[in-house]
Structures are given as C-alpha cells and as structure tokens.
Amino acid sequence: MPDRKTLPVISGKDVVKILCKNGFIVRRQTGSHIIIKHEKRQVVVPNHDEIDRGTLRSIIKQAGLTVE
C-alpha cells in the first residue's frame, strides 16, 4: 500500500474522468455523489472539489485498480 503522501489531492470530477478512461461508465448522480459502474463493480465517488487521500485510496481499491 502506498504512503499517504504519494496520493495527490484531486477533485471528484477528475477521479471520474480517470475511471472513465479505465472503462467505467457514469450511471447516475444522486446529490453530491456520482455512481459509476464497470462490469460487476460499482463505485461511488463524492463530487467534491478535493477528495481526501484515504477516500481516494478506498475508491482505487473498490475499482480494482492500482496506484500508477
């Protein structure tokens, strides 16, 4: 698991863009959360200006991706 300092602080919209480039599709948005899906995986991304590093790490893990 990478050190917290290695993950950047990015916005929810940027996370969604990155996940969409990896095959995820935006299904819907409910309030301030964007629900995206890829095959059988579903990930909820908060639509905030800054996502906490711990939350970002959890999103990466749920998406089945690694930090690159």
GUMITOR-15357 format. One record per atom (N, C-alpha, C, O): residue number from 0; residue in three letters; atom name; x negated, y, z negated. Coordinates in nm, 2 decimals. Each point is the difference from the previous one (the first is absolute). Layout:
BEGIN
@n: NUM | res: ALA | atom: CA | u: X | v: Y | w: Z
...
//
This chain:
BEGIN
@n: 0 | res: MET | atom: N | u: -0.09 | v: -0.12 | w: 0.00
@n: 0 | res: MET | atom: CA | u: 0.09 | v: 0.12 | w: 0.00
@n: 0 | res: MET | atom: C | u: -0.09 | v: 0.12 | w: 0.00
@n: 0 | res: MET | atom: O | u: -0.09 | v: 0.01 | w: -0.08
@n: 1 | res: PRO | atom: N | u: 0.12 | v: 0.09 | w: 0.17
@n: 1 | res: PRO | atom: CA | u: -0.09 | v: 0.12 | w: 0.01
@n: 1 | res: PRO | atom: C | u: 0.02 | v: 0.09 | w: -0.12
@n: 1 | res: PRO | atom: O | u: 0.10 | v: -0.01 | w: -0.07
@n: 2 | res: ASP | atom: N | u: -0.20 | v: 0.09 | w: 0.04
@n: 2 | res: ASP | atom: CA | u: 0.00 | v: 0.09 | w: -0.11
@n: 2 | res: ASP | atom: C | u: 0.11 | v: 0.11 | w: 0.04
@n: 2 | res: ASP | atom: O | u: 0.02 | v: 0.03 | w: 0.11
@n: 3 | res: ARG | atom: N | u: 0.04 | v: 0.03 | w: -0.22
@n: 3 | res: ARG | atom: CA | u: 0.10 | v: 0.10 | w: 0.03
@n: 3 | res: ARG | atom: C | u: -0.05 | v: 0.12 | w: 0.07
@n: 3 | res: ARG | atom: O | u: 0.07 | v: 0.07 | w: 0.08
@n: 4 | res: LYS | atom: N | u: -0.20 | v: -0.04 | w: -0.09
@n: 4 | res: LYS | atom: CA | u: -0.06 | v: 0.11 | w: 0.06
@n: 4 | res: LYS | atom: C | u: -0.01 | v: -0.01 | w: 0.16
@n: 4 | res: LYS | atom: O | u: -0.02 | v: 0.09 | w: 0.07
@n: 5 | res: THR | atom: N | u: 0.03 | v: -0.22 | w: -0.03
@n: 5 | res: THR | atom: CA | u: -0.02 | v: -0.02 | w: 0.15
@n: 5 | res: THR | atom: C | u: 0.13 | v: 0.02 | w: 0.08
@n: 5 | res: THR | atom: O | u: -0.01 | v: 0.02 | w: 0.12
@n: 6 | res: LEU | atom: N | u: 0.12 | v: -0.02 | w: -0.19
@n: 6 | res: LEU | atom: CA | u: 0.13 | v: 0.02 | w: 0.07
@n: 6 | res: LEU | atom: C | u: 0.03 | v: 0.15 | w: 0.01
@n: 6 | res: LEU | atom: O | u: -0.01 | v: 0.07 | w: -0.11
@n: 7 | res: PRO | atom: N | u: 0.05 | v: -0.02 | w: 0.22
@n: 7 | res: PRO | atom: CA | u: 0.03 | v: 0.14 | w: 0.01
@n: 7 | res: PRO | atom: C | u: 0.14 | v: 0.03 | w: -0.05
@n: 7 | res: PRO | atom: O | u: 0.08 | v: -0.09 | w: -0.02
@n: 8 | res: VAL | atom: N | u: -0.06 | v: 0.22 | w: -0.01
@n: 8 | res: VAL | atom: CA | u: 0.14 | v: 0.04 | w: -0.04
@n: 8 | res: VAL | atom: C | u: 0.06 | v: 0.06 | w: 0.13
@n: 8 | res: VAL | atom: O | u: -0.04 | v: 0.10 | w: 0.06
@n: 9 | res: ILE | atom: N | u: 0.14 | v: -0.17 | w: -0.01
@n: 9 | res: ILE | atom: CA | u: 0.07 | v: 0.03 | w: 0.13
@n: 9 | res: ILE | atom: C | u: 0.15 | v: 0.01 | w: -0.02
@n: 9 | res: ILE | atom: O | u: 0.05 | v: -0.04 | w: -0.11
@n: 10 | res: SER | atom: N | u: 0.02 | v: 0.10 | w: 0.20
@n: 10 | res: SER | atom: CA | u: 0.14 | v: 0.02 | w: -0.01
@n: 10 | res: SER | atom: C | u: 0.08 | v: -0.13 | w: 0.04
@n: 10 | res: SER | atom: O | u: -0.06 | v: -0.09 | w: 0.07
@n: 11 | res: GLY | atom: N | u: 0.18 | v: 0.08 | w: -0.11
@n: 11 | res: GLY | atom: CA | u: 0.08 | v: -0.11 | w: 0.04
@n: 11 | res: GLY | atom: C | u: 0.02 | v: -0.01 | w: 0.15
@n: 11 | res: GLY | atom: O | u: 0.00 | v: -0.11 | w: 0.05
@n: 12 | res: LYS | atom: N | u: 0.01 | v: 0.22 | w: 0.02
@n: 12 | res: LYS | atom: CA | u: 0.02 | v: 0.00 | w: 0.14
@n: 12 | res: LYS | atom: C | u: -0.12 | v: -0.06 | w: 0.07
@n: 12 | res: LYS | atom: O | u: 0.01 | v: -0.07 | w: 0.10
@n: 13 | res: ASP | atom: N | u: -0.13 | v: 0.10 | w: -0.15
@n: 13 | res: ASP | atom: CA | u: -0.13 | v: -0.05 | w: 0.05
@n: 13 | res: ASP | atom: C | u: 0.00 | v: -0.15 | w: -0.02
@n: 13 | res: ASP | atom: O | u: -0.05 | v: -0.08 | w: 0.09
@n: 14 | res: VAL | atom: N | u: 0.09 | v: 0.03 | w: -0.20
@n: 14 | res: VAL | atom: CA | u: 0.01 | v: -0.14 | w: -0.03
@n: 14 | res: VAL | atom: C | u: 0.09 | v: -0.07 | w: 0.10
@n: 14 | res: VAL | atom: O | u: -0.04 | v: -0.11 | w: 0.05
@n: 15 | res: VAL | atom: N | u: 0.15 | v: 0.16 | w: -0.03
@n: 15 | res: VAL | atom: CA | u: 0.10 | v: -0.06 | w: 0.10
@n: 15 | res: VAL | atom: C | u: -0.06 | v: 0.00 | w: 0.14
@n: 15 | res: VAL | atom: O | u: 0.01 | v: -0.10 | w: 0.07
@n: 16 | res: LYS | atom: N | u: -0.08 | v: 0.20 | w: -0.03
@n: 16 | res: LYS | atom: CA | u: -0.07 | v: 0.01 | w: 0.13
@n: 16 | res: LYS | atom: C | u: -0.10 | v: -0.12 | w: 0.01
@n: 16 | res: LYS | atom: O | u: 0.00 | v: -0.07 | w: 0.10
@n: 17 | res: ILE | atom: N | u: -0.08 | v: 0.05 | w: -0.20
@n: 17 | res: ILE | atom: CA | u: -0.10 | v: -0.10 | w: 0.00
@n: 17 | res: ILE | atom: C | u: 0.07 | v: -0.14 | w: 0.00
@n: 17 | res: ILE | atom: O | u: -0.05 | v: -0.09 | w: 0.08
@n: 18 | res: LEU | atom: N | u: 0.15 | v: 0.07 | w: -0.16
@n: 18 | res: LEU | atom: CA | u: 0.07 | v: -0.13 | w: 0.00
@n: 18 | res: LEU | atom: C | u: 0.07 | v: -0.03 | w: 0.14
@n: 18 | res: LEU | atom: O | u: 0.00 | v: -0.11 | w: 0.04
@n: 19 | res: CYS | atom: N | u: 0.05 | v: 0.22 | w: 0.02
@n: 19 | res: CYS | atom: CA | u: 0.07 | v: -0.02 | w: 0.13
@n: 19 | res: CYS | atom: C | u: -0.10 | v: -0.04 | w: 0.11
@n: 19 | res: CYS | atom: O | u: 0.03 | v: -0.08 | w: 0.09
@n: 20 | res: LYS | atom: N | u: -0.16 | v: 0.13 | w: -0.10
@n: 20 | res: LYS | atom: CA | u: -0.10 | v: -0.04 | w: 0.09
@n: 20 | res: LYS | atom: C | u: -0.04 | v: -0.15 | w: -0.02
@n: 20 | res: LYS | atom: O | u: -0.06 | v: -0.06 | w: 0.09
@n: 21 | res: ASN | atom: N | u: 0.09 | v: 0.01 | w: -0.21
@n: 21 | res: ASN | atom: CA | u: -0.03 | v: -0.14 | w: -0.03
@n: 21 | res: ASN | atom: C | u: 0.13 | v: -0.09 | w: 0.02
@n: 21 | res: ASN | atom: O | u: 0.00 | v: -0.11 | w: -0.06
@n: 22 | res: GLY | atom: N | u: 0.09 | v: 0.16 | w: 0.13
@n: 22 | res: GLY | atom: CA | u: 0.12 | v: -0.09 | w: 0.04
@n: 22 | res: GLY | atom: C | u: 0.12 | v: 0.02 | w: -0.09
@n: 22 | res: GLY | atom: O | u: 0.10 | v: -0.07 | w: 0.03
@n: 23 | res: PHE | atom: N | u: -0.10 | v: 0.15 | w: -0.12
@n: 23 | res: PHE | atom: CA | u: 0.12 | v: 0.02 | w: -0.09
@n: 23 | res: PHE | atom: C | u: 0.10 | v: 0.10 | w: 0.08
@n: 23 | res: PHE | atom: O | u: -0.04 | v: 0.08 | w: 0.08
@n: 24 | res: ILE | atom: N | u: 0.17 | v: -0.10 | w: -0.12
@n: 24 | res: ILE | atom: CA | u: 0.10 | v: 0.09 | w: 0.06
@n: 24 | res: ILE | atom: C | u: 0.08 | v: 0.06 | w: -0.11
@n: 24 | res: ILE | atom: O | u: 0.04 | v: -0.06 | w: -0.10
@n: 25 | res: VAL | atom: N | u: -0.01 | v: 0.19 | w: 0.12
@n: 25 | res: VAL | atom: CA | u: 0.08 | v: 0.07 | w: -0.10
@n: 25 | res: VAL | atom: C | u: 0.14 | v: -0.04 | w: 0.01
@n: 25 | res: VAL | atom: O | u: 0.06 | v: 0.00 | w: 0.11
@n: 26 | res: ARG | atom: N | u: 0.00 | v: -0.05 | w: -0.22
@n: 26 | res: ARG | atom: CA | u: 0.13 | v: -0.06 | w: 0.00
@n: 26 | res: ARG | atom: C | u: 0.10 | v: 0.11 | w: -0.04
@n: 26 | res: ARG | atom: O | u: 0.11 | v: 0.02 | w: 0.07
@n: 27 | res: ARG | atom: N | u: -0.14 | v: 0.05 | w: -0.18
@n: 27 | res: ARG | atom: CA | u: 0.09 | v: 0.11 | w: -0.04
@n: 27 | res: ARG | atom: C | u: -0.07 | v: 0.08 | w: -0.11
@n: 27 | res: ARG | atom: O | u: -0.11 | v: -0.03 | w: -0.04
@n: 28 | res: GLN | atom: N | u: 0.17 | v: 0.15 | w: 0.01
@n: 28 | res: GLN | atom: CA | u: -0.05 | v: 0.08 | w: -0.11
@n: 28 | res: GLN | atom: C | u: 0.12 | v: 0.03 | w: -0.10
@n: 28 | res: GLN | atom: O | u: 0.10 | v: 0.04 | w: 0.04
@n: 29 | res: THR | atom: N | u: -0.13 | v: -0.07 | w: -0.16
@n: 29 | res: THR | atom: CA | u: 0.10 | v: 0.02 | w: -0.11
@n: 29 | res: THR | atom: C | u: -0.06 | v: 0.10 | w: -0.09
@n: 29 | res: THR | atom: O | u: -0.09 | v: -0.03 | w: -0.08
@n: 30 | res: GLY | atom: N | u: 0.14 | v: 0.16 | w: 0.08
@n: 30 | res: GLY | atom: CA | u: -0.06 | v: 0.10 | w: -0.09
@n: 30 | res: GLY | atom: C | u: -0.14 | v: 0.03 | w: 0.04
@n: 30 | res: GLY | atom: O | u: -0.03 | v: 0.03 | w: 0.11
@n: 31 | res: SER | atom: N | u: -0.06 | v: -0.05 | w: -0.21
@n: 31 | res: SER | atom: CA | u: -0.14 | v: 0.03 | w: 0.03
@n: 31 | res: SER | atom: C | u: -0.08 | v: -0.12 | w: 0.02
@n: 31 | res: SER | atom: O | u: -0.12 | v: 0.00 | w: -0.02
@n: 32 | res: HIS | atom: N | u: 0.18 | v: -0.11 | w: 0.06
@n: 32 | res: HIS | atom: CA | u: -0.07 | v: -0.13 | w: 0.02
@n: 32 | res: HIS | atom: C | u: 0.03 | v: -0.05 | w: 0.14
@n: 32 | res: HIS | atom: O | u: 0.11 | v: 0.00 | w: 0.05
@n: 33 | res: ILE | atom: N | u: -0.22 | v: -0.04 | w: 0.02
@n: 33 | res: ILE | atom: CA | u: 0.01 | v: -0.05 | w: 0.14
@n: 33 | res: ILE | atom: C | u: -0.02 | v: -0.15 | w: -0.01
@n: 33 | res: ILE | atom: O | u: -0.09 | v: -0.05 | w: -0.06
@n: 34 | res: ILE | atom: N | u: 0.19 | v: -0.03 | w: 0.12
@n: 34 | res: ILE | atom: CA | u: -0.01 | v: -0.14 | w: 0.00
@n: 34 | res: ILE | atom: C | u: -0.05 | v: -0.05 | w: 0.13
@n: 34 | res: ILE | atom: O | u: 0.07 | v: 0.04 | w: 0.11
@n: 35 | res: ILE | atom: N | u: -0.18 | v: -0.11 | w: -0.10
@n: 35 | res: ILE | atom: CA | u: -0.05 | v: -0.05 | w: 0.12
@n: 35 | res: ILE | atom: C | u: -0.01 | v: -0.15 | w: 0.00
@n: 35 | res: ILE | atom: O | u: -0.01 | v: -0.06 | w: -0.11
@n: 36 | res: LYS | atom: N | u: 0.01 | v: 0.00 | w: 0.22
@n: 36 | res: LYS | atom: CA | u: 0.00 | v: -0.15 | w: 0.00
@n: 36 | res: LYS | atom: C | u: -0.09 | v: -0.05 | w: 0.11
@n: 36 | res: LYS | atom: O | u: -0.02 | v: 0.06 | w: 0.11
@n: 37 | res: HIS | atom: N | u: -0.04 | v: -0.18 | w: -0.13
@n: 37 | res: HIS | atom: CA | u: -0.08 | v: -0.07 | w: 0.10
@n: 37 | res: HIS | atom: C | u: 0.03 | v: -0.15 | w: -0.03
@n: 37 | res: HIS | atom: O | u: -0.04 | v: -0.05 | w: -0.10
@n: 38 | res: GLU | atom: N | u: 0.10 | v: -0.02 | w: 0.20
@n: 38 | res: GLU | atom: CA | u: 0.04 | v: -0.14 | w: -0.01
@n: 38 | res: GLU | atom: C | u: 0.07 | v: -0.02 | w: -0.13
@n: 38 | res: GLU | atom: O | u: 0.11 | v: 0.05 | w: -0.02
@n: 39 | res: LYS | atom: N | u: -0.16 | v: -0.12 | w: -0.08
@n: 39 | res: LYS | atom: CA | u: 0.07 | v: -0.02 | w: -0.13
@n: 39 | res: LYS | atom: C | u: -0.04 | v: 0.09 | w: -0.11
@n: 39 | res: LYS | atom: O | u: 0.05 | v: -0.01 | w: -0.11
@n: 40 | res: ARG | atom: N | u: -0.15 | v: 0.10 | w: 0.14
@n: 40 | res: ARG | atom: CA | u: -0.05 | v: 0.09 | w: -0.11
@n: 40 | res: ARG | atom: C | u: 0.08 | v: 0.13 | w: 0.01
@n: 40 | res: ARG | atom: O | u: 0.02 | v: 0.06 | w: 0.11
@n: 41 | res: GLN | atom: N | u: 0.02 | v: -0.01 | w: -0.23
@n: 41 | res: GLN | atom: CA | u: 0.06 | v: 0.13 | w: -0.01
@n: 41 | res: GLN | atom: C | u: -0.07 | v: 0.08 | w: -0.10
@n: 41 | res: GLN | atom: O | u: -0.04 | v: -0.05 | w: -0.11
@n: 42 | res: VAL | atom: N | u: 0.01 | v: 0.17 | w: 0.15
@n: 42 | res: VAL | atom: CA | u: -0.08 | v: 0.09 | w: -0.09
@n: 42 | res: VAL | atom: C | u: 0.08 | v: 0.13 | w: -0.02
@n: 42 | res: VAL | atom: O | u: 0.05 | v: 0.06 | w: 0.10
@n: 43 | res: VAL | atom: N | u: -0.05 | v: -0.01 | w: -0.22
@n: 43 | res: VAL | atom: CA | u: 0.06 | v: 0.13 | w: -0.03
@n: 43 | res: VAL | atom: C | u: -0.11 | v: 0.11 | w: -0.02
@n: 43 | res: VAL | atom: O | u: -0.08 | v: -0.02 | w: -0.08
@n: 44 | res: VAL | atom: N | u: 0.08 | v: 0.12 | w: 0.16
@n: 44 | res: VAL | atom: CA | u: -0.10 | v: 0.11 | w: -0.01
@n: 44 | res: VAL | atom: C | u: 0.07 | v: 0.13 | w: -0.05
@n: 44 | res: VAL | atom: O | u: 0.09 | v: 0.04 | w: 0.07
@n: 45 | res: PRO | atom: N | u: -0.14 | v: 0.01 | w: -0.18
@n: 45 | res: PRO | atom: CA | u: 0.06 | v: 0.13 | w: -0.04
@n: 45 | res: PRO | atom: C | u: -0.04 | v: 0.11 | w: 0.10
@n: 45 | res: PRO | atom: O | u: -0.12 | v: 0.01 | w: 0.04
@n: 46 | res: ASN | atom: N | u: 0.21 | v: 0.08 | w: -0.01
@n: 46 | res: ASN | atom: CA | u: -0.02 | v: 0.11 | w: 0.10
@n: 46 | res: ASN | atom: C | u: -0.04 | v: 0.12 | w: -0.08
@n: 46 | res: ASN | atom: O | u: 0.07 | v: 0.10 | w: -0.01
@n: 47 | res: HIS | atom: N | u: -0.19 | v: -0.11 | w: -0.05
@n: 47 | res: HIS | atom: CA | u: -0.06 | v: 0.11 | w: -0.08
@n: 47 | res: HIS | atom: C | u: -0.12 | v: 0.06 | w: 0.07
@n: 47 | res: HIS | atom: O | u: -0.06 | v: -0.06 | w: 0.09
@n: 48 | res: ASP | atom: N | u: 0.03 | v: 0.19 | w: -0.13
@n: 48 | res: ASP | atom: CA | u: -0.12 | v: 0.06 | w: 0.06
@n: 48 | res: ASP | atom: C | u: -0.13 | v: -0.07 | w: -0.03
@n: 48 | res: ASP | atom: O | u: -0.09 | v: -0.01 | w: 0.08
@n: 49 | res: GLU | atom: N | u: 0.09 | v: -0.05 | w: -0.21
@n: 49 | res: GLU | atom: CA | u: -0.12 | v: -0.07 | w: -0.04
@n: 49 | res: GLU | atom: C | u: 0.04 | v: -0.13 | w: -0.07
@n: 49 | res: GLU | atom: O | u: 0.09 | v: 0.00 | w: -0.09
@n: 50 | res: ILE | atom: N | u: -0.14 | v: -0.11 | w: 0.14
@n: 50 | res: ILE | atom: CA | u: 0.03 | v: -0.13 | w: -0.07
@n: 50 | res: ILE | atom: C | u: -0.12 | v: -0.04 | w: -0.09
@n: 50 | res: ILE | atom: O | u: -0.12 | v: 0.01 | w: 0.05
@n: 51 | res: ASP | atom: N | u: 0.15 | v: -0.04 | w: -0.17
@n: 51 | res: ASP | atom: CA | u: -0.10 | v: -0.04 | w: -0.09
@n: 51 | res: ASP | atom: C | u: -0.08 | v: -0.12 | w: 0.05
@n: 51 | res: ASP | atom: O | u: 0.05 | v: -0.09 | w: 0.07
@n: 52 | res: ARG | atom: N | u: -0.18 | v: 0.08 | w: -0.11
@n: 52 | res: ARG | atom: CA | u: -0.09 | v: -0.11 | w: 0.05
@n: 52 | res: ARG | atom: C | u: 0.05 | v: -0.13 | w: -0.04
@n: 52 | res: ARG | atom: O | u: -0.01 | v: -0.10 | w: 0.08
@n: 53 | res: GLY | atom: N | u: 0.07 | v: 0.08 | w: -0.20
@n: 53 | res: GLY | atom: CA | u: 0.05 | v: -0.12 | w: -0.05
@n: 53 | res: GLY | atom: C | u: 0.12 | v: -0.05 | w: 0.09
@n: 53 | res: GLY | atom: O | u: 0.02 | v: -0.11 | w: 0.03
@n: 54 | res: THR | atom: N | u: 0.07 | v: 0.21 | w: 0.00
@n: 54 | res: THR | atom: CA | u: 0.11 | v: -0.03 | w: 0.08
@n: 54 | res: THR | atom: C | u: -0.04 | v: -0.04 | w: 0.14
@n: 54 | res: THR | atom: O | u: 0.06 | v: -0.09 | w: 0.06
@n: 55 | res: LEU | atom: N | u: -0.16 | v: 0.16 | w: 0.00
@n: 55 | res: LEU | atom: CA | u: -0.05 | v: -0.03 | w: 0.13
@n: 55 | res: LEU | atom: C | u: -0.06 | v: -0.14 | w: 0.00
@n: 55 | res: LEU | atom: O | u: 0.02 | v: -0.08 | w: 0.10
@n: 56 | res: ARG | atom: N | u: -0.09 | v: 0.04 | w: -0.20
@n: 56 | res: ARG | atom: CA | u: -0.06 | v: -0.13 | w: -0.01
@n: 56 | res: ARG | atom: C | u: 0.11 | v: -0.11 | w: 0.00
@n: 56 | res: ARG | atom: O | u: -0.01 | v: -0.10 | w: 0.06
@n: 57 | res: SER | atom: N | u: 0.12 | v: 0.13 | w: -0.14
@n: 57 | res: SER | atom: CA | u: 0.12 | v: -0.09 | w: 0.00
@n: 57 | res: SER | atom: C | u: 0.06 | v: -0.01 | w: 0.14
@n: 57 | res: SER | atom: O | u: 0.04 | v: -0.11 | w: 0.04
@n: 58 | res: ILE | atom: N | u: -0.02 | v: 0.22 | w: 0.03
@n: 58 | res: ILE | atom: CA | u: 0.06 | v: -0.01 | w: 0.13
@n: 58 | res: ILE | atom: C | u: -0.09 | v: -0.08 | w: 0.10
@n: 58 | res: ILE | atom: O | u: 0.05 | v: -0.08 | w: 0.07
@n: 59 | res: ILE | atom: N | u: -0.18 | v: 0.10 | w: -0.08
@n: 59 | res: ILE | atom: CA | u: -0.09 | v: -0.08 | w: 0.08
@n: 59 | res: ILE | atom: C | u: 0.01 | v: -0.15 | w: -0.03
@n: 59 | res: ILE | atom: O | u: 0.00 | v: -0.08 | w: 0.09
@n: 60 | res: LYS | atom: N | u: 0.01 | v: 0.05 | w: -0.21
@n: 60 | res: LYS | atom: CA | u: 0.01 | v: -0.14 | w: -0.05
@n: 60 | res: LYS | atom: C | u: 0.14 | v: -0.06 | w: 0.05
@n: 60 | res: LYS | atom: O | u: 0.00 | v: -0.11 | w: 0.05
@n: 61 | res: GLN | atom: N | u: 0.11 | v: 0.18 | w: -0.07
@n: 61 | res: GLN | atom: CA | u: 0.13 | v: -0.04 | w: 0.05
@n: 61 | res: GLN | atom: C | u: 0.00 | v: -0.02 | w: 0.15
@n: 61 | res: GLN | atom: O | u: 0.07 | v: -0.09 | w: 0.05
@n: 62 | res: ALA | atom: N | u: -0.14 | v: 0.17 | w: 0.02
@n: 62 | res: ALA | atom: CA | u: 0.00 | v: -0.01 | w: 0.15
@n: 62 | res: ALA | atom: C | u: -0.08 | v: -0.11 | w: 0.05
@n: 62 | res: ALA | atom: O | u: 0.00 | v: -0.04 | w: 0.12
@n: 63 | res: GLY | atom: N | u: -0.08 | v: -0.02 | w: -0.21
@n: 63 | res: GLY | atom: CA | u: -0.09 | v: -0.11 | w: 0.04
@n: 63 | res: GLY | atom: C | u: -0.12 | v: 0.05 | w: 0.08
@n: 63 | res: GLY | atom: O | u: -0.06 | v: -0.08 | w: 0.08
@n: 64 | res: LEU | atom: N | u: 0.02 | v: 0.20 | w: -0.11
@n: 64 | res: LEU | atom: CA | u: -0.12 | v: 0.06 | w: 0.07
@n: 64 | res: LEU | atom: C | u: -0.11 | v: 0.01 | w: -0.10
@n: 64 | res: LEU | atom: O | u: 0.01 | v: -0.03 | w: -0.12
@n: 65 | res: THR | atom: N | u: -0.13 | v: 0.07 | w: 0.17
@n: 65 | res: THR | atom: CA | u: -0.11 | v: 0.03 | w: -0.08
@n: 65 | res: THR | atom: C | u: -0.05 | v: 0.14 | w: 0.03
@n: 65 | res: THR | atom: O | u: 0.04 | v: 0.06 | w: 0.10
@n: 66 | res: VAL | atom: N | u: -0.12 | v: -0.01 | w: -0.20
@n: 66 | res: VAL | atom: CA | u: -0.05 | v: 0.14 | w: 0.02
@n: 66 | res: VAL | atom: C | u: -0.11 | v: -0.01 | w: 0.10
@n: 66 | res: VAL | atom: O | u: -0.10 | v: -0.07 | w: -0.01
@n: 67 | res: GLU | atom: N | u: 0.11 | v: 0.15 | w: 0.12
@n: 67 | res: GLU | atom: CA | u: -0.09 | v: 0.00 | w: 0.11
@n: 67 | res: GLU | atom: C | u: -0.06 | v: 0.14 | w: 0.02
@n: 67 | res: GLU | atom: O | u: -0.09 | v: 0.02 | w: 0.08
//
